[in-house]
Amino acid sequence: MKNNLNIRLLLLMVAIALASFASGQAISTPRTPSPAAEVRQTIGISTVTVNYSRPSVKGRVIWGDLVPYGYNVQNFGNQKPAPWRAGANENTVIEFSHNAKVEGHDVSAGRYGLFFAVNSDDSADLILSKDSRSWGSFFYEADHDLLRTKIQLRTHAMTELLTYDFINITKNSAELVMNWENKQFPIKIEFAVDDIVMANATEELKGPAGFNWQGYNQAATYALQNNISPAQGILWSDQAIAGNRSFNTLMVKSGLLDQQGKSPEAEQIKNEALKIATEAELNTYGYQVLNQGKSDEAIHILMLNTQNHPESANAWDSLGEAYAIKGDKENAIKNFKKSLSLNPTEATKANSMKYLKKLGGA
């Protein structure tokens, strides 16, 4: 009897514990009627992420009614005048991976509550709050605002379900827009992309990327292509050349030296690069120069390729094309015929014959 009693007591205690545990837990179910959503955009190497809930219009009057104008005392929480939560349910939260400018104002990397105080004149106060974990506007504190600035609203096509999106994306910026009912709320976000990339490269080259020449060459190439920090770019370029002295690494350094106004040094490095270039590298570089309108320089480069690779039909075809673009018909025809005499591939043969027909040399 005693053993049975002990067993019953044990089972009763387990049942009570399970009931207590269950009463404090909730399972995951679909959120209705305002589903959660997330939108993210990369600008440069930086990201902007917005987490929000999406109410529907449902035939209701939105502006000045469901969303009152201005700042309003909530029926719960701290009972202070508060803006609209820019969505439904919890705070709408915006997160910046790097320091940014929002509507021209500096904003540090981090997470912020996003609010709007909507005005009757088609403007709104955009607010970023340092409180990002509150529920809606019920616990809004004006003293915790990081940013408060006015934006002008736009008329927009009817949007039933509140939606955030990114438009007008450029290298350094984008507009975050909230569309709901017939209004659009635009927020311009900018990043100092080049500065961020350069600073990030410096950090990444302290890790695995710094153990190979490719990482240094990639960083130096970014500096060259964006015409920023050539002195730092040259330091990276020297590291790349130390690991792999090649046409590509030397040409990057030549370009950086040229940006610094060190033309003689740049020319010396470029000439060294041309001497060790492969056929494909010379051919590609020749066309790059040709596309810049520098036909004489392109002819010099492509002629060097025929000297280094006299058996290549493609090298002679490319040189013929450079002469043709320059308008030197005689030399163009001569080089296309040379190409055809070297058993070219079908593509090279077709190109040479096309130009010969066009130039009347077929």
C-alpha positions as CSV (number, residue, x, y, z in Angstrom):
1,M,0.0,0.0,0.0
2,K,2.8,2.4,1.0
3,N,4.6,1.8,-2.4
4,N,1.3,2.4,-4.3
5,L,0.8,5.6,-2.4
6,N,4.3,6.8,-3.1
7,I,3.8,6.0,-6.8
8,R,0.5,8.0,-6.9
9,L,2.1,10.9,-5.2
10,L,5.0,10.9,-7.6
11,L,2.6,10.8,-10.6
12,L,0.6,13.6,-9.1
13,M,3.7,15.8,-8.7
14,V,4.8,15.1,-12.3
15,A,1.3,16.0,-13.6
16,I,1.3,19.3,-11.6
17,A,4.8,20.1,-12.9
18,L,3.8,19.5,-16.5
19,A,0.6,21.5,-16.1
20,S,2.6,24.4,-14.6
21,F,5.2,24.2,-17.4
22,A,2.6,24.1,-20.1
23,S,0.7,27.1,-18.7
24,G,3.8,29.2,-19.1
25,Q,4.7,28.1,-22.7
26,A,3.2,28.9,-26.1
27,I,3.6,27.1,-29.4
28,S,4.3,28.9,-32.6
29,T,1.3,29.7,-34.8
30,P,0.7,31.9,-37.8
31,R,0.4,35.6,-36.8
32,T,-2.8,37.1,-38.0
33,P,-4.0,39.6,-39.1
34,S,-0.7,41.5,-39.4
35,P,2.0,39.0,-40.4
36,A,5.7,39.6,-39.6
37,A,8.1,40.5,-42.4
38,E,11.7,41.4,-43.0
39,V,13.3,43.3,-45.9
40,R,17.0,43.7,-46.4
41,Q,19.2,45.6,-48.8
42,T,22.9,45.6,-49.4
43,I,24.5,49.0,-50.2
44,G,28.2,48.5,-51.0
45,I,29.1,45.9,-48.4
46,S,26.7,47.4,-45.8
47,T,23.2,46.1,-45.0
48,V,20.0,47.8,-43.9
49,T,17.4,45.5,-42.4
50,V,13.8,46.3,-41.4
51,N,11.7,44.0,-39.3
52,Y,8.0,44.9,-39.1
53,S,4.4,43.6,-39.1
54,R,2.1,44.2,-42.0
55,P,-1.4,45.5,-41.3
56,S,-4.0,45.6,-44.1
57,V,-6.3,48.5,-45.1
58,K,-9.5,46.4,-45.1
59,G,-11.5,49.4,-46.4
60,R,-10.7,51.5,-43.3
61,V,-9.8,55.2,-43.3
62,I,-6.1,55.0,-42.5
63,W,-4.6,58.5,-42.2
64,G,-6.0,60.7,-39.5
65,D,-8.2,57.9,-38.2
66,L,-6.7,54.4,-37.8
67,V,-3.3,56.2,-37.7
68,P,-4.1,59.5,-35.9
69,Y,-2.2,62.6,-36.9
70,G,0.7,63.8,-34.7
71,Y,1.6,62.5,-31.3
72,N,-1.1,60.7,-29.3
73,V,-1.4,59.3,-25.8
74,Q,-1.7,55.5,-25.9
75,N,-4.4,53.7,-23.9
76,F,-1.7,51.6,-22.2
77,G,1.9,51.9,-21.1
78,N,3.5,55.1,-20.0
79,Q,0.5,57.3,-21.1
80,K,2.8,59.8,-22.9
81,P,2.2,61.3,-26.4
82,A,3.8,59.0,-28.9
83,P,4.2,58.7,-32.7
84,W,2.9,55.8,-34.8
85,R,4.9,52.5,-34.6
86,A,5.3,52.4,-38.5
87,G,3.6,49.1,-38.7
88,A,1.8,46.8,-36.3
89,N,2.5,44.8,-33.1
90,E,6.0,45.2,-31.8
91,N,8.3,48.0,-32.7
92,T,9.3,48.3,-36.3
93,V,13.1,47.9,-36.1
94,I,15.7,49.1,-38.5
95,E,19.3,47.9,-38.3
96,F,22.4,49.3,-39.9
97,S,25.5,47.2,-40.2
98,H,27.8,50.2,-40.5
99,N,27.6,53.9,-39.7
100,A,25.2,55.6,-42.1
101,K,23.5,58.9,-43.0
102,V,19.7,58.9,-42.7
103,E,18.1,61.9,-44.4
104,G,21.5,63.6,-44.1
105,H,22.0,62.9,-40.4
106,D,24.7,60.7,-38.9
107,V,23.5,57.4,-37.5
108,S,25.8,54.9,-35.8
109,A,25.7,51.2,-36.7
110,G,23.0,49.4,-34.6
111,R,19.3,48.7,-34.1
112,Y,16.7,51.4,-33.7
113,G,13.0,51.6,-33.3
114,L,11.4,53.2,-36.4
115,F,8.4,55.6,-35.9
116,F,6.5,58.1,-37.9
117,A,4.4,61.0,-36.6
118,V,2.1,61.6,-39.6
119,N,0.9,65.1,-40.3
120,S,-2.2,66.3,-42.2
121,D,-0.1,68.3,-44.7
122,D,1.5,65.1,-46.3
123,S,4.6,65.3,-44.2
124,A,5.8,63.2,-41.3
125,D,8.3,63.3,-38.5
126,L,10.8,60.4,-39.1
127,I,12.0,59.1,-35.7
128,L,14.7,56.7,-34.9
129,S,14.6,55.6,-31.2
130,K,17.3,54.0,-29.2
131,D,14.6,51.8,-27.8
132,S,14.3,48.9,-30.3
133,R,12.7,46.2,-28.0
134,S,9.5,48.0,-26.9
135,W,6.0,46.9,-27.9
136,G,4.7,49.4,-30.4
137,S,4.4,53.0,-29.2
138,F,3.1,52.2,-25.7
139,F,6.4,52.8,-24.0
140,Y,7.8,55.5,-26.3
141,E,10.1,58.0,-24.6
142,A,10.9,61.1,-26.6
143,D,14.2,61.5,-24.6
144,H,15.4,58.3,-26.2
145,D,15.2,59.7,-29.8
146,L,18.4,59.4,-31.7
147,L,17.0,61.2,-34.7
148,R,13.9,63.2,-35.5
149,T,13.6,64.9,-38.9
150,K,10.8,65.8,-41.2
151,I,10.2,64.0,-44.5
152,Q,7.7,64.7,-47.3
153,L,5.2,62.0,-48.3
154,R,4.4,61.0,-51.8
155,T,1.2,59.8,-53.4
156,H,1.4,56.1,-54.3
157,A,-0.6,53.4,-56.0
158,M,-3.1,51.7,-53.6
159,T,-1.2,49.2,-51.4
160,E,-3.5,47.0,-49.3
161,L,-0.8,45.4,-47.2
162,L,1.8,47.7,-45.5
163,T,5.1,47.1,-47.4
164,Y,8.7,48.3,-46.9
165,D,10.9,48.3,-50.0
166,F,14.2,49.8,-51.3
167,I,14.2,51.9,-54.5
168,N,16.6,54.3,-56.3
169,I,19.6,52.2,-55.4
170,T,23.1,53.6,-56.2
171,K,26.6,52.7,-55.3
172,N,26.4,54.7,-52.1
173,S,22.7,55.0,-51.3
174,A,19.1,53.8,-51.5
175,E,15.7,55.0,-50.5
176,L,13.8,52.9,-48.0
177,V,10.1,53.4,-48.6
178,M,7.1,52.4,-46.7
179,N,4.0,52.1,-48.9
180,W,0.5,51.8,-47.4
181,E,-2.9,52.8,-48.7
182,N,-2.1,55.6,-51.1
183,K,0.9,57.1,-49.4
184,Q,4.7,56.5,-49.6
185,F,7.1,57.4,-46.8
186,P,10.6,57.8,-48.3
187,I,13.8,57.7,-46.3
188,K,17.2,58.3,-47.9
189,I,20.0,56.1,-46.5
190,E,23.7,56.6,-47.4
191,F,26.9,54.9,-46.6
192,A,30.5,56.1,-47.2
193,V,31.0,52.9,-49.2
194,D,34.7,53.5,-50.3
195,D,35.8,54.3,-46.8
196,I,33.9,51.3,-45.4
197,V,35.4,48.9,-48.0
198,M,38.9,50.2,-47.4
199,A,38.6,50.0,-43.6
200,N,37.1,46.5,-43.9
201,A,39.9,45.4,-46.3
202,T,42.5,46.5,-43.7
203,E,40.8,44.3,-41.1
204,E,40.2,41.3,-43.4
205,L,43.9,41.3,-44.5
206,K,44.8,40.7,-40.8
207,G,43.0,37.3,-41.2
208,P,43.1,34.5,-43.7
209,A,42.9,36.9,-46.7
210,G,46.3,38.3,-45.7
211,F,48.0,35.0,-46.2
212,N,47.7,35.1,-50.0
213,W,48.6,37.6,-52.7
214,Q,45.1,37.6,-54.1
215,G,43.7,39.3,-51.1
216,Y,46.2,42.2,-51.3
217,N,45.8,42.4,-55.1
218,Q,42.0,42.6,-54.8
219,A,42.2,45.4,-52.2
220,A,44.8,47.3,-54.3
221,T,42.5,46.9,-57.4
222,Y,39.6,48.4,-55.5
223,A,41.7,51.4,-54.6
224,L,42.8,51.8,-58.2
225,Q,39.3,51.4,-59.7
226,N,37.7,53.8,-57.3
227,N,40.6,56.3,-57.3
228,I,41.0,56.3,-53.5
229,S,43.9,56.1,-51.2
230,P,46.6,55.3,-53.8
231,A,49.4,55.3,-51.2
232,Q,47.6,52.5,-49.2
233,G,46.8,50.8,-52.5
234,I,50.5,50.7,-53.4
235,L,51.4,49.2,-50.1
236,W,48.9,46.4,-50.8
237,S,50.1,46.1,-54.4
238,D,53.7,45.6,-53.2
239,Q,52.5,42.7,-51.0
240,A,50.7,41.2,-53.9
241,I,53.7,41.5,-56.2
242,A,55.9,39.9,-53.5
243,G,53.6,36.9,-53.7
244,N,53.1,36.9,-57.4
245,R,55.0,39.1,-59.8
246,S,52.7,39.0,-62.8
247,F,51.1,41.1,-65.5
248,N,48.0,41.7,-63.4
249,T,49.8,42.7,-60.1
250,L,52.3,44.9,-61.9
251,M,49.6,46.7,-63.9
252,V,47.6,47.5,-60.7
253,K,50.7,49.1,-59.2
254,S,51.4,51.0,-62.5
255,G,47.9,52.4,-62.4
256,L,48.2,53.5,-58.7
257,L,51.5,55.2,-59.4
258,D,49.9,57.0,-62.3
259,Q,47.1,58.2,-60.0
260,Q,49.8,59.7,-57.7
261,G,51.3,61.6,-60.7
262,K,54.4,59.3,-60.8
263,S,54.1,58.8,-64.6
264,P,57.8,57.7,-65.3
265,E,57.6,55.1,-62.5
266,A,54.2,53.9,-63.7
267,E,55.5,53.6,-67.3
268,Q,58.5,51.5,-66.2
269,I,56.3,49.1,-64.2
270,K,53.8,48.8,-67.1
271,N,56.6,48.0,-69.6
272,E,57.8,45.2,-67.3
273,A,54.3,43.9,-67.1
274,L,53.9,43.9,-70.9
275,K,57.1,41.8,-71.2
276,I,55.8,39.0,-69.0
277,A,52.1,39.1,-70.2
278,T,50.5,36.0,-71.7
279,E,48.9,36.1,-75.1
280,A,45.4,36.4,-73.6
281,E,46.5,39.1,-71.2
282,L,48.0,41.2,-73.9
283,N,45.0,40.7,-76.2
284,T,42.6,41.7,-73.5
285,Y,44.6,44.7,-72.5
286,G,44.9,45.8,-76.1
287,Y,41.2,45.8,-76.6
288,Q,40.7,47.7,-73.3
289,V,43.0,50.4,-74.6
290,L,41.3,50.3,-78.0
291,N,37.9,50.8,-76.4
292,Q,39.3,53.9,-74.7
293,G,39.9,55.4,-78.1
294,K,43.7,55.0,-77.9
295,S,44.2,53.2,-81.2
296,D,47.9,53.9,-81.6
297,E,48.7,52.6,-78.1
298,A,46.4,49.6,-78.7
299,I,48.2,48.8,-82.0
300,H,51.6,48.9,-80.2
301,I,50.3,46.4,-77.6
302,L,48.7,44.1,-80.1
303,M,51.8,44.3,-82.4
304,L,53.9,43.2,-79.4
305,N,51.5,40.2,-79.0
306,T,52.2,39.2,-82.7
307,Q,55.9,39.4,-82.0
308,N,55.7,37.3,-78.9
309,H,53.2,34.8,-80.5
310,P,53.8,34.9,-84.3
311,E,52.0,31.6,-84.7
312,S,48.7,32.9,-83.2
313,A,46.0,33.6,-85.8
314,N,44.0,35.4,-83.1
315,A,46.9,37.8,-82.3
316,W,47.1,38.9,-86.0
317,D,43.3,39.1,-86.3
318,S,43.2,41.5,-83.2
319,L,45.9,43.6,-84.7
320,G,44.0,43.8,-88.0
321,E,40.9,44.9,-86.1
322,A,42.9,47.7,-84.3
323,Y,44.2,49.0,-87.7
324,A,40.6,48.8,-89.2
325,I,39.2,50.8,-86.3
326,K,42.0,53.4,-86.7
327,G,41.1,53.6,-90.4
328,D,44.4,52.1,-91.7
329,K,42.9,49.9,-94.4
330,E,46.1,48.7,-95.9
331,N,47.6,47.4,-92.7
332,A,44.3,46.0,-91.6
333,I,43.9,43.9,-94.8
334,K,47.6,42.7,-94.4
335,N,47.0,41.4,-90.9
336,F,43.7,39.8,-91.5
337,K,45.2,37.8,-94.4
338,K,48.1,36.8,-92.1
339,S,45.6,35.5,-89.6
340,L,43.8,33.5,-92.3
341,S,47.1,31.9,-93.3
342,L,47.6,30.4,-89.8
343,N,44.7,27.9,-89.6
344,P,42.5,30.1,-87.4
345,T,39.6,28.8,-85.3
346,E,36.2,29.2,-86.9
347,A,35.4,32.3,-84.8
348,T,38.7,34.0,-85.7
349,K,38.3,33.0,-89.3
350,A,34.8,34.4,-89.5
351,N,36.0,37.7,-88.0
352,S,38.9,38.1,-90.4
353,M,36.7,37.3,-93.4
354,K,34.0,39.7,-92.3
355,Y,36.5,42.6,-92.0
356,L,38.2,41.7,-95.3
357,K,34.8,41.7,-97.1
358,K,34.0,45.1,-95.5
359,L,37.4,46.5,-96.4
360,G,37.3,45.1,-100.0
361,G,40.3,42.9,-99.5
362,A,38.5,39.5,-99.8
